[in-house]
Structures are given as C-alpha cells and as structure tokens.
C-alpha cells in the first residue's frame, strides 16, 4: 500500500495508458474505500504546520515586507479537512447522512483495470435541496410546475459544509485536468443511467469550475466573506490596519462580549472530551433548531470526528459562572481555519461575533494561518475584516428546456454577484494606505 502523500510508482501508473482504460464506478459508502487510498486522492500533501521551506507546502509566499508574509493558498496542494476520509466517514457512521437524511452516498471512483484508485469524487443522491448552501429550490419548483421531476439529483459536495475545495480528487502522478475531464463526463453518464435530473458540483475550485463549464455544465457564482492574513503579528496589528472608527467599534464589541464574566477557551486535541462535546451539542441543537428547524448533525458525529480529527478541530468555547454557555467549531487546514457552526444556551451582546470571527482571527494570527473562512453569507462580516470572495459551482441539467431556462437566469445572476461583490469591496474597513500596501 502506498503512503497517502506519495505518487504511485511509474510502473504502476503510466498516465496515457491509465487514462485510456480508466474505469469509473460508484460505491454506496466511503467505508468501502480504503482510507489511505481515498486520502491519496483527496489530500496528497497532508501538511498541517506552516513551513516555508517545505517543497510541497500549500502556501506560496508572494511578498515579504518587514517580516510580514503575504500568502496565496494553492488549492491543489492545500490540506482540506472536509475532503478527508475521516470527516466523510464520520458523517456516514453517525447517520448524519444516509438513511432517511436525503443524502445517500454514491461516491464516484476511477480505477485502473487492476483496481488501483486514481481519482474520486464525494457524491450523494439527493431527494431535497437542504444542507447545500447553493440554493436551487426555485429551479426545482419551476421544473415541477412544468410537470418534471427535479429529484433525485446528484450532488458532488461535502454535506452541510459551504467551504471551497477540490471536488474532483486526483492522485499525484497523473495529468489532473485529463482525469477531471473523465470524471466530469462520467458523472454525466451516471446521471443519465440513474435517471437523475442533473449533477451539481458545489463549492468547487475555480479551475474545476472552468473545466466543467467546457464540458457543458452551467456555471454559477456566489459570494462568501473571508479574512486574509498578510502577516499580522497580533490582533492589535490587525486593528491598526483598520480605520479609526472600525477599530473603535471592534474593541467595544470585544469588550461587551466578555463583560458578564465570560472567558473564552481554545480546545483541541485531548481537550475534546465527551463532556465538552455534550455541551457543544446542546449549543448546536438550541441554535440550530431555531435557525434551520432541524439540525443536520447527530450527537455521535462529534464523538467520531473528535476522535479521528482531534488535532484538526478547534473549539472556541465560552464559559461563565463555571459552565460552558456557547461555542463555535472550526476545522484546521494546512493554511486555512474553516469556521463552521456555533451555538449558545445564554445570549450575550456580540458573543457570536467574538467566538466566530474575532477568536478565529486571533487563532489564525497566532498560528500563522493565511485565511479564515467563516462560512456562508453574512455581509455584516465586512466591517469585521472579512472581505467578499467569489465561490463557484457547476451544474449539469439533463432536460434541455430546463437547462436553457437556468442558463439564461445564470447569466443575470453572475453579473449581479460580480456587481454586488465590487460594491461591497468598496466598503472595506481597512485604511486606504494599508489597502494600497497590500495590493
């Protein structure tokens, strides 16, 4: 068995011959795939520590001034925790997906004739449009009014996780675009054979978005808000980059968030005990029930992920009067801190901002991470230093009439997303001289 961060030997993998005989199939559980083989495709460079001398490090240094490092993340080599076998298998084993969830695993695998896994895609048969964060319910309703059946559909995604990452996962040693081309065509064929209405590849990388567009997938953009680290040495260093008014507002919010005797604790590794997960799940259920109606994740997901990924999870937990009262969960990539969801059983002014945004910035600075991704939506994040960033998805629609209607709509939507992004970027909280320095 090859180690996950090594390419296959050339005698096992002659790219041209391998691609000619590539065999694409599906499995109904990621448990049917060897973890090391999956991770060899999903995360060929599992680098967690910041190391500028590492030849496969996932960060490119693009400028350096006075000891500050501006960083550009390379999605091809960046470790993404959500694509790992550990994360996806925790979803399945905890019954957060599968069963009656409406997310039926049907992962796509590309193998050589002798069974060597060359590429994969996390894929699900969907019977609804919940938990995706790329909203197509309007498309479904229009199609159903016209007498069509929008479900089932195929969703190439990480369930409940609006975080950009590769979706067409290719092992080292191959021409990645050639293999992704084969996967993209294979998904269309699987869609046809299964009778699904379409294939939806969501929160893909921009290169994947372009490649799938060339195969006839419709192209859709949206917007998130990410915090970028040009090499700040402390939170005060970050504040110094803001206008005086924004700097003052953030200091006030941070003060007010902790004014009632609240302390904040970063928990990771062995700190993630079952008692901690019990408390966090209570927060999740309390807030998720109000926000979504029915939270997606089961209690056992946290135990399973906490055991498998304890060094890749960071909880920002708030304590008052000796008990946990709120928390936010983050997953750590090689150079990105991914904020996911939060919850609370006591509500205090600005505590949400403190746990989800400011503590994440503090952690990223302390650990020299290049970015914080704080999840979907939220224009309120701009005033807190999180700037608009384009996200990408690609959609193959089987019915020609529906495809034409959606294509027309997406032309207008892409223009709108671009215009709003430019308008929002103009409201950045940073000093003009700082913005000029980092351009």
C-alpha positions as CSV (number, residue, x, y, z in Angstrom):
1,X,0.0,0.0,0.0
2,X,1.3,3.4,-1.0
3,X,1.6,6.1,1.6
4,X,-1.1,8.8,1.0
5,X,1.4,11.6,0.3
6,X,3.4,9.7,-2.3
7,X,2.6,9.4,-6.0
8,X,2.2,5.9,-7.5
9,X,5.4,4.4,-8.9
10,X,5.7,5.0,-12.7
11,X,5.5,1.2,-13.4
12,X,2.1,1.3,-11.7
13,X,0.9,4.4,-13.3
14,X,1.7,5.3,-16.9
15,X,-0.6,8.3,-17.4
16,X,-1.6,7.9,-21.0
17,X,-2.3,4.2,-20.7
18,X,-4.1,4.6,-17.4
19,X,-6.5,7.2,-18.8
20,X,-7.3,5.1,-21.8
21,X,-8.5,2.3,-19.6
22,X,-9.9,4.4,-16.7
23,X,-12.9,2.6,-15.1
24,X,-15.5,4.8,-13.4
25,X,-17.9,3.3,-10.9
26,X,-19.7,4.1,-7.7
27,X,-19.8,2.9,-4.1
28,X,-22.6,3.4,-1.6
29,X,-20.3,4.1,1.4
30,X,-17.0,5.6,1.9
31,X,-16.3,2.8,4.3
32,X,-15.9,0.6,1.2
33,X,-12.9,2.7,0.2
34,X,-9.5,2.2,1.8
35,X,-8.9,5.4,3.8
36,X,-5.2,5.8,2.7
37,X,-6.3,5.4,-1.0
38,X,-9.1,8.0,-0.7
39,X,-6.8,10.4,1.1
40,X,-4.1,9.9,-1.5
41,X,-6.6,11.5,-3.9
42,X,-8.2,14.0,-1.5
43,X,-5.2,15.3,0.3
44,X,-1.9,14.2,-1.4
45,X,0.0,16.8,0.7
46,X,-1.3,16.5,4.3
47,X,0.8,19.4,5.6
48,X,-0.6,20.9,8.8
49,X,2.3,23.0,10.0
50,X,3.4,26.3,8.4
51,X,6.8,25.6,6.9
52,X,8.2,27.9,4.3
53,X,11.0,25.5,3.4
54,X,8.7,22.6,2.7
55,X,8.8,21.8,-1.0
56,X,5.1,20.8,-1.1
57,X,3.8,23.4,1.3
58,X,0.4,24.7,0.3
59,X,1.3,28.4,0.6
60,X,3.1,30.5,-1.9
61,X,4.9,33.5,-0.5
62,X,4.0,36.4,-2.8
63,X,5.6,39.3,-0.9
64,X,7.5,39.9,2.3
65,X,8.0,43.2,4.0
66,X,9.3,44.0,7.4
67,X,8.9,40.3,8.4
68,X,5.3,40.1,7.3
69,X,4.4,37.4,4.8
70,X,1.6,37.7,2.3
71,X,0.4,34.3,1.4
72,X,-1.5,32.7,-1.5
73,X,-3.2,29.4,-1.0
74,X,-2.7,26.7,-3.6
75,X,-5.9,24.6,-3.6
76,X,-4.1,21.8,-5.4
77,X,-1.7,21.1,-2.5
78,X,-3.6,22.5,0.4
79,X,-4.9,20.1,3.0
80,X,-8.6,20.3,3.3
81,X,-10.1,18.5,6.4
82,X,-13.6,18.2,4.9
83,X,-12.4,16.0,2.0
84,X,-10.6,13.6,4.3
85,X,-11.8,10.0,4.7
86,X,-12.0,10.8,8.5
87,X,-14.6,13.6,8.0
88,X,-16.7,11.9,5.4
89,X,-16.8,8.6,7.2
90,X,-17.8,10.3,10.4
91,X,-20.8,11.8,8.6
92,X,-21.8,8.3,7.4
93,X,-21.1,6.3,10.5
94,X,-23.0,8.8,12.7
95,X,-26.0,8.6,10.3
96,X,-25.9,12.3,9.7
97,X,-26.0,11.3,6.0
98,X,-27.6,8.1,4.6
99,X,-30.8,6.5,5.9
100,X,-33.7,9.0,5.8
101,X,-31.5,12.1,5.7
102,X,-32.0,12.6,1.9
103,X,-28.2,12.4,1.4
104,X,-27.5,8.9,0.0
105,X,-23.8,8.3,-0.6
106,X,-22.9,7.4,-4.1
107,X,-19.2,8.2,-4.3
108,X,-17.5,8.2,-7.7
109,X,-14.3,6.2,-8.1
110,X,-11.9,6.0,-11.0
111,X,-9.7,2.9,-11.1
112,X,-7.2,1.2,-13.3
113,X,-8.2,-2.2,-14.7
114,X,-6.3,-3.9,-11.8
115,X,-8.2,-1.8,-9.2
116,X,-5.8,1.0,-8.3
117,X,-7.7,4.1,-7.2
118,X,-6.7,7.1,-9.3
119,X,-9.4,9.6,-8.6
120,X,-12.6,10.1,-6.7
121,X,-15.5,12.5,-6.1
122,X,-17.7,12.7,-2.9
123,X,-21.1,12.3,-4.4
124,X,-24.7,11.9,-3.0
125,X,-28.1,11.2,-4.4
126,X,-30.4,14.0,-3.0
127,X,-34.1,13.9,-2.5
128,X,-34.3,17.5,-1.4
129,X,-32.2,20.7,-1.6
130,X,-31.4,21.2,2.1
131,X,-27.9,21.4,3.6
132,X,-26.1,22.5,0.4
133,X,-25.9,26.3,0.7
134,X,-26.2,26.7,-3.1
135,X,-29.9,27.3,-3.4
136,X,-31.7,25.7,-6.3
137,X,-35.2,25.2,-4.7
138,X,-36.6,27.8,-7.2
139,X,-35.3,25.7,-10.1
140,X,-37.0,22.6,-8.6
141,X,-40.3,24.3,-8.1
142,X,-40.3,25.7,-11.6
143,X,-39.5,22.3,-13.1
144,X,-42.1,20.6,-11.0
145,X,-44.8,23.2,-12.1
146,X,-43.9,22.3,-15.7
147,X,-44.5,18.6,-14.9
148,X,-40.9,17.5,-14.4
149,X,-39.3,15.7,-11.5
150,X,-36.2,17.5,-10.1
151,X,-35.4,14.8,-7.5
152,X,-33.4,12.7,-7.3
153,X,-30.3,14.7,-8.3
154,X,-26.6,14.1,-7.9
155,X,-24.7,16.4,-5.5
156,X,-20.9,16.4,-5.6
157,X,-20.2,18.2,-2.4
158,X,-19.3,17.9,1.3
159,X,-22.7,17.7,3.1
160,X,-23.6,20.7,5.3
161,X,-20.2,22.4,4.5
162,X,-20.1,25.6,2.5
163,X,-16.3,25.5,2.1
164,X,-14.4,25.7,-1.2
165,X,-12.2,22.7,-2.0
166,X,-11.4,20.3,-4.8
167,X,-14.4,18.1,-5.8
168,X,-12.7,16.0,-8.5
169,X,-9.9,14.4,-6.5
170,X,-6.9,13.2,-8.4
171,X,-4.0,11.2,-7.2
172,X,-0.4,12.5,-7.8
173,X,1.4,11.4,-10.9
174,X,-1.4,12.0,-13.4
175,X,-2.5,14.8,-15.6
176,X,-5.1,16.2,-13.2
177,X,-7.2,18.1,-15.9
178,X,-7.4,14.9,-18.1
179,X,-8.6,12.9,-15.2
180,X,-11.1,15.5,-14.1
181,X,-12.4,15.7,-17.6
182,X,-13.0,11.9,-17.5
183,X,-14.7,12.3,-14.1
184,X,-16.9,15.2,-15.3
185,X,-18.0,13.1,-18.3
186,X,-18.5,10.1,-16.1
187,X,-20.8,12.0,-13.8
188,X,-23.0,12.9,-16.8
189,X,-23.2,9.3,-17.8
190,X,-24.1,8.2,-14.3
191,X,-26.7,10.9,-14.2
192,X,-28.2,9.5,-17.4
193,X,-28.2,5.9,-16.3
194,X,-29.7,6.7,-12.9
195,X,-32.5,8.9,-14.1
196,X,-31.3,11.9,-12.0
197,X,-32.3,15.4,-13.2
198,X,-28.8,16.7,-13.0
199,X,-25.3,16.8,-11.4
200,X,-24.5,19.7,-9.1
201,X,-20.8,20.3,-8.2
202,X,-20.8,22.9,-5.4
203,X,-18.1,24.9,-3.8
204,X,-15.6,23.7,-6.4
205,X,-12.3,25.4,-7.1
206,X,-12.2,27.9,-9.9
207,X,-10.1,25.6,-12.2
208,X,-12.7,22.9,-11.8
209,X,-15.5,25.4,-12.5
210,X,-13.8,26.3,-15.8
211,X,-13.1,22.7,-16.8
212,X,-16.7,21.6,-16.1
213,X,-18.0,24.6,-18.0
214,X,-16.1,23.4,-21.0
215,X,-18.0,20.1,-20.7
216,X,-21.4,21.8,-20.8
217,X,-22.0,22.2,-17.1
218,X,-23.8,25.5,-16.3
219,X,-21.6,28.0,-14.3
220,X,-22.8,29.6,-11.1
221,X,-21.1,32.0,-8.8
222,X,-21.9,33.3,-5.3
223,X,-20.1,35.1,-2.5
224,X,-18.7,34.4,0.9
225,X,-16.6,36.6,3.2
226,X,-13.1,35.5,4.1
227,X,-10.4,37.1,6.3
228,X,-7.0,37.2,4.8
229,X,-3.7,37.4,6.8
230,X,-0.9,39.4,5.1
231,X,1.4,38.6,8.0
232,X,-0.1,40.3,11.1
233,X,1.8,39.7,14.3
234,X,-1.1,40.2,16.7
235,X,-4.8,41.2,16.8
236,X,-3.7,44.7,17.6
237,X,-1.6,44.7,14.5
238,X,-4.8,43.8,12.5
239,X,-6.7,46.5,14.2
240,X,-4.1,49.0,13.3
241,X,-4.8,48.3,9.6
242,X,-8.4,49.4,10.1
243,X,-9.9,52.9,10.0
244,X,-10.2,54.5,13.4
245,X,-14.0,54.2,13.5
246,X,-14.0,50.4,12.7
247,X,-11.1,49.8,15.1
248,X,-13.0,51.5,17.9
249,X,-16.2,49.6,17.1
250,X,-14.4,46.2,17.2
251,X,-12.8,47.0,20.5
252,X,-16.1,47.9,22.0
253,X,-17.8,44.7,20.7
254,X,-15.0,42.5,22.1
255,X,-15.2,44.3,25.5
256,X,-19.0,44.0,25.6
257,X,-19.0,40.3,24.6
258,X,-17.0,39.3,27.7
259,X,-18.4,41.9,30.1
260,X,-20.5,39.5,32.1
261,X,-17.6,37.5,33.5
262,X,-17.3,35.4,30.3
263,X,-14.0,33.7,29.5
264,X,-13.0,32.1,26.1
265,X,-11.0,28.9,25.8
266,X,-9.5,27.2,22.7
267,X,-10.0,23.5,22.9
268,X,-8.3,21.0,20.7
269,X,-6.7,17.5,20.8
270,X,-7.1,15.9,24.2
271,X,-9.2,18.8,25.4
272,X,-12.1,17.4,23.3
273,X,-13.7,15.2,25.9
274,X,-17.2,13.7,25.8
275,X,-18.3,16.3,28.4
276,X,-17.2,19.1,26.1
277,X,-19.0,17.5,23.1
278,X,-22.2,17.1,25.2
279,X,-22.1,20.8,26.0
280,X,-21.3,21.8,22.4
281,X,-24.1,19.6,21.0
282,X,-26.5,21.3,23.4
283,X,-25.5,24.6,21.9
284,X,-25.8,23.3,18.4
285,X,-29.3,21.9,19.0
286,X,-30.5,25.1,20.7
287,X,-29.3,27.4,18.0
288,X,-29.7,25.1,15.0
289,X,-33.3,24.3,15.9
290,X,-34.2,28.0,15.7
291,X,-32.1,28.6,12.6
292,X,-32.7,25.6,10.4
293,X,-35.7,23.9,12.0
294,X,-34.0,20.5,12.2
295,X,-30.2,20.4,12.8
296,X,-28.3,18.1,10.4
297,X,-25.6,16.6,12.5
298,X,-26.2,13.9,15.1
299,X,-24.5,13.7,18.5
300,X,-22.4,10.8,17.5
301,X,-20.8,12.8,14.7
302,X,-19.0,14.9,17.2
303,X,-17.6,11.9,19.1
304,X,-16.5,10.2,15.9
305,X,-14.9,13.3,14.3
306,X,-13.5,14.4,17.6
307,X,-11.7,11.0,17.9
308,X,-10.4,10.9,14.3
309,X,-9.7,14.6,13.8
310,X,-8.9,15.8,17.3
311,X,-5.8,17.7,16.2
312,X,-7.7,19.3,13.3
313,X,-10.6,20.6,15.3
314,X,-10.6,23.8,17.3
315,X,-13.5,24.7,19.6
316,X,-13.8,28.3,20.7
317,X,-15.8,27.8,24.0
318,X,-17.2,30.5,26.2
319,X,-17.6,29.8,30.0
320,X,-19.5,31.8,32.6
321,X,-20.0,31.0,36.3
322,X,-18.2,27.7,35.9
323,X,-20.2,26.3,33.0
324,X,-19.9,26.3,29.2
325,X,-22.5,28.6,27.7
326,X,-21.6,28.9,24.0
327,X,-19.1,27.6,21.4
328,X,-18.0,27.7,17.8
329,X,-16.4,24.8,15.9
330,X,-13.5,25.2,13.5
331,X,-11.6,22.8,11.3
332,X,-8.0,23.5,10.5
333,X,-6.5,23.0,7.1
334,X,-2.9,23.4,6.2
335,X,-3.2,27.2,5.9
336,X,-6.9,27.9,6.5
337,X,-9.1,27.9,9.6
338,X,-12.6,26.9,8.5
339,X,-15.3,28.2,10.8
340,X,-18.4,26.1,10.6
341,X,-21.3,26.5,13.1
342,X,-21.9,27.9,16.5
343,X,-24.5,27.7,19.3
344,X,-25.3,29.1,22.7
345,X,-27.6,28.5,25.7
346,X,-27.1,32.0,27.0
347,X,-27.3,35.1,24.8
348,X,-24.9,38.0,25.4
349,X,-24.3,41.0,23.1
350,X,-21.6,40.4,20.5
351,X,-20.7,36.9,21.8
352,X,-21.4,35.4,18.4
353,X,-19.0,37.8,16.8
354,X,-16.4,37.2,19.4
355,X,-16.5,33.4,19.1
356,X,-17.0,33.0,15.4
357,X,-15.0,36.0,14.0
358,X,-12.5,37.6,16.4
359,X,-11.3,34.5,18.1
360,X,-10.8,32.9,14.7
361,X,-8.7,35.8,13.6
362,X,-6.7,35.6,16.9
363,X,-6.1,31.9,16.3
364,X,-5.1,32.4,12.7
365,X,-2.6,35.1,13.6
366,X,-1.1,33.0,16.5
367,X,-0.7,30.0,14.2
368,X,0.4,31.9,11.1
369,X,-2.5,30.8,9.0
370,X,-3.2,32.6,5.8
371,X,-7.0,32.7,5.9
372,X,-10.2,32.3,7.9
373,X,-13.3,31.1,6.1
374,X,-16.3,31.8,8.3
375,X,-19.0,30.0,6.3
376,X,-21.8,31.1,4.1
377,X,-23.4,34.6,3.6
378,X,-23.1,37.4,6.1
379,X,-22.5,41.0,4.8
380,X,-22.1,42.0,8.4
381,X,-18.7,40.3,8.3
382,X,-17.2,43.0,6.1
383,X,-17.0,45.6,8.9
384,X,-15.0,42.9,10.9
385,X,-12.4,42.5,8.3
386,X,-13.9,39.6,6.2
387,X,-13.9,40.5,2.6
388,X,-16.1,39.3,-0.3
389,X,-14.8,36.3,-2.1
390,X,-16.3,34.5,-5.1
391,X,-17.4,30.9,-4.8
392,X,-18.1,28.6,-7.7
393,X,-20.4,25.8,-8.6
394,X,-21.1,23.8,-11.8
395,X,-24.5,22.3,-12.8
396,X,-25.3,19.7,-15.5
397,X,-29.0,19.8,-16.2
398,X,-30.3,16.8,-18.1
399,X,-33.5,18.3,-19.5
400,X,-32.7,20.7,-22.4
401,X,-35.6,23.1,-21.8
402,X,-34.8,23.4,-18.1
403,X,-31.1,23.8,-19.0
404,X,-31.8,26.7,-21.3
405,X,-34.0,28.5,-18.7
406,X,-31.4,28.1,-16.0
407,X,-28.6,29.2,-18.3
408,X,-30.4,32.4,-19.1
409,X,-31.0,33.0,-15.4
410,X,-27.4,32.4,-14.5
411,X,-26.1,35.0,-17.0
412,X,-28.0,37.6,-15.0
413,X,-27.1,36.1,-11.6
414,X,-23.4,36.1,-12.3
415,X,-23.5,39.7,-13.4
416,X,-25.4,40.6,-10.2
417,X,-22.9,38.7,-8.0
418,X,-20.0,40.4,-9.6
419,X,-21.5,43.9,-9.2
420,X,-22.5,43.3,-5.6
421,X,-19.0,42.0,-4.8
422,X,-17.4,45.1,-6.2
423,X,-19.8,47.3,-4.3
424,X,-19.2,45.5,-1.1
425,X,-15.4,45.5,-1.5
426,X,-15.6,49.3,-1.7
427,X,-16.9,49.3,1.9
428,X,-13.8,47.6,3.2
429,X,-12.9,48.7,6.8
430,X,-9.2,49.0,6.0
431,X,-7.2,52.2,5.9
432,X,-6.6,53.4,2.3
433,X,-2.9,53.4,2.8
434,X,-3.0,49.8,4.2
435,X,-5.0,48.6,1.2
436,X,-2.6,50.2,-1.2
437,X,0.4,48.5,0.6
438,X,-1.2,45.0,0.2
439,X,-2.3,45.3,-3.4
